[in-house]
């Protein structure tokens, strides 16, 4: 897929990433990276006692994975300037080791930046599991270069 610059963004355009299988090892690595070893993420029996079918991924792991899966589409390889933040993040269902997830997203807004040659786009994203259930939904704001600016 080729780069999308601010000028190329069409509000209403949709994209979907390839899938990713969540493993207990993925969750354990995220525990180590973030120092969050709560038993919901490390102990299947404890997670089961709380109504889950196994260790669950951290919500922030799912959110980070949403950005990673989206990045694999290489939409902004040369046009991204910055992530401006995430809003309206909702963890709607647990992500359990063994789930297979993917991201679907849509451009929902765009506006020019106060600085020339840049624009802000809003993406509405959903992390979906193998049953097409939305497990996380959020909005992401990104600062993109304008195509004209990129050529100069």
C-alpha positions, -999 to +999 in steps of 0.1 A: +000+000+000+013+034-008+018+063+016-013+084+025-006+121+029-030+145+045-042+156+010-050+120+001-072+113+032-109+107+023-133+110+052-152+077+052-125+056+037-121+023+056-092-001+061-086-035+077-054-050+089-043-086+088-050-107+118-027-114+148-031-144+172-026-133+208-005-158+228+002-161+265+038-154+257+028-120+241+009-112+273+039-122+294+063-100+274+039-071+279+038-078+316+076-076+317+078-044+296+052-026+317+060-042+351+023-051+354+022-087+366-013-087+380-026-122+382-053-115+356-024-114+331-002-142+346-024-168+364-050-186+343-067-200+375-070-165+390-083-151+357-108-180+356-119-172+391-128-137+379-149-151+350-123-151+322-114-181+300-077-177+306-051-150+312-063-118+296-042-092+278-038-057+293-062-032+277-031-011+269-015-040+251-046-042+229-045-005+223-007-007+214-014-036+192-040-016+173-013+009+164+011-018+155-013-037+132-022-004+116+015+005+111+020-029+093-003-015+065+025+011+058+000+038+052+021+066+067+057+054+061+068+088+049+039+110+057+035+106+095+047+135+116+033+125+150+006+107+169-014+134+187-032+110+210-060+086+216-095+095+227-127+077+237-108+045+244-132+018+256-122-018+266-154-035+257-145-072+260-114-091+273-087-102+249-078-138+260-047-157+250-057-176+218-079-148+204-072-137+169-076-100+164-076-075+136-081-037+133-108-020+113-107+017+110-122+047+092-111+082+086-138+103+104-124+138+103-096+159+087-085+195+091-055+216+083-030+223+109-021+259+121+014+252+106+016+250+068+022+217+051+005+196+078-030+183+086-047+165+114-067+133+107-090+115+131-093+077+128-121+057+145-107+023+152-120-010+164-101-041+175-122-071+165-118-107+177-123-139+157-161-137+164-162-101+149-169-087+184-155-053+191-131-057+220-116-022+220-128+010+203-110+043+202-103+074+182-068+084+172-055+118+161-025+119+138-005+147+123+003+140+086+024+159+061+008+174+031+018+159-003+029+193-016+052+198+014+067+164+010+077+171-026+096+203-017 
